Amino acid sequence: MSDPYFQSRFAERIGGANYGKSTDIYKFEKIKRAKRAVLAAHPERSLLDFGIGENDGMAPEVVRRRMADEIARPENRGYADNGIQEFKDAAAGFMHRFFGVTLDPATEVNHCIGSKPALAMIPAVFVNPGDVTLMTVPGYPVAGTHTRYYGGEVYRLPLRRENHYLPDLDAIPAEVLRRTKLLVLNYPNSPTGKVATVDFYRRVIDFAHRHGVVVVQDAAHTVLTYEGEPLSFLAVPGAKEVGIEIHSLSKGFDMIGWRIGWFCGHERIVRALADVKDNSDSGQFIAVQKAAITALDDPAIPVRTRQKYERRLRKLVAMLQQCGFTCEMPGGTYFLYSPAPKGTADGRVFENAEAASQYLIHEHSIVTVPWDDAGPHLRFSVTYEAADEAAEDQLMAAAKERLTRIQPVF
Ligand SMILES: Cc1ncc(COP(=O)(O)O)c(C=O)c1O
């Protein structure tokens, strides 16, 4: 097939004239293809799917009922622009009840259509060509991708066990620091499942002041905290002077497809990001914002979601430990991040986590997500579909039976 006349017109940021010609397959696409292949080849074998990164539950019934009610109200029909004040009030109320953080809902909070778009827009607020964004790896890459779109650079901060999966801020070269505008953090961290500490955040605030860096803390998974109490960056004295935190109802409230979240923190940054947002979208449907208020105002919902995923993670950790994996209970998120096996007892050798993950899918119908950015690891998600606790136990028993047969070697 010949190229369309505009092939040479694609912007360099997406590959220029080579756009669409790469034969590299993105890892999640590889997993999808492997799943399809194994389901066709072994229809008799159940797929044990620890690969999905999305909540398995529907939004709570009270939230769905509020939505059904609001959808029929004429006053909700229009452009929402930067959001309704009631949502900002509810988000500020939640920040206060959940984390003890006090915010001015008029100036220090703004809704967003999920946290992903806010992470995509924040580089527009700060990044000029040549500026640097510090991004932790492995991690959620969106702010880094958009940094590059604006001509900026990404400097990767590896998260390693020996540093408690916190970035080593002292190891960043002075030349990079001089050009750094943004530090993007994400705690509880996806995919490592680690939580931050007050002491770490204190060091981050000091670092930000010393180097003139703005901090963006992605708190998408924060409701799912198992180690200690959920911690907001903004709860640490001085944090509001140096940045913002981005929150989401996707994970903690089972509202992943509803596309609603908020950013909060320093008034000037909130305003600037809201300005960019106002020039990018016209706000989330007001009915969704109102349904989200019902969610935020119901303290039982985060407790329920957290308890469910904590229970599932504990079962997973126990099962994997029995099968030889070196892993411990994550501090947060619905992911378990564990060193990938190097091979199997029958002599198979995996050159990296991706090879281990492909083997597990193709040969044993066990789906995981590989991460090779900071040492070979597998991510197991507990968002699998299971109707009740008995079904969860059955799934664990099936995984244990298969992994025992495989005899992974570490
Ligand atoms: C770390 C992290 N941040 C942000 C997001 C985006 O979430 P949402 O746009 O649904 O709020 C995700 C989703 O997977 C995530 O894992």
The ligand as a MOL file (V3000), in Angstrom:
LIG
                    3D

  0  0  0     0  0            999 V3000
M  V30 BEGIN CTAB
M  V30 COUNTS 16 16 0 0 0
M  V30 BEGIN ATOM
M  V30 1 C -0.0730 5.7100 38.2350 0
M  V30 2 C -1.2650 6.0990 37.4550 0
M  V30 3 N -1.5490 7.3940 37.2870 0
M  V30 4 C -2.6040 7.7840 36.5770 0
M  V30 5 C -3.4350 6.8730 35.9780 0
M  V30 6 C -4.5790 7.3740 35.1650 0
M  V30 7 O -5.7730 7.2080 35.8370 0
M  V30 8 P -7.0960 7.9680 35.4760 0
M  V30 9 O -6.8380 8.7750 34.2400 0
M  V30 10 O -8.1130 6.9000 35.2430 0
M  V30 11 O -7.4200 8.8460 36.6340 0
M  V30 12 C -3.1750 5.5110 36.1130 0
M  V30 13 C -4.0310 4.5310 35.4430 0
M  V30 14 O -3.7060 3.4020 35.2200 0
M  V30 15 C -2.0720 5.1130 36.8870 0
M  V30 16 O -1.7870 3.8220 37.0910 0
M  V30 END ATOM
M  V30 BEGIN BOND
M  V30 1 1 1 2
M  V30 2 1 2 3
M  V30 3 2 2 15
M  V30 4 2 3 4
M  V30 5 1 4 5
M  V30 6 1 5 6
M  V30 7 2 5 12
M  V30 8 1 6 7
M  V30 9 1 7 8
M  V30 10 2 8 9
M  V30 11 1 8 10
M  V30 12 1 8 11
M  V30 13 1 12 13
M  V30 14 1 12 15
M  V30 15 2 13 14
M  V30 16 1 15 16
M  V30 END BOND
M  V30 END CTAB
M  END
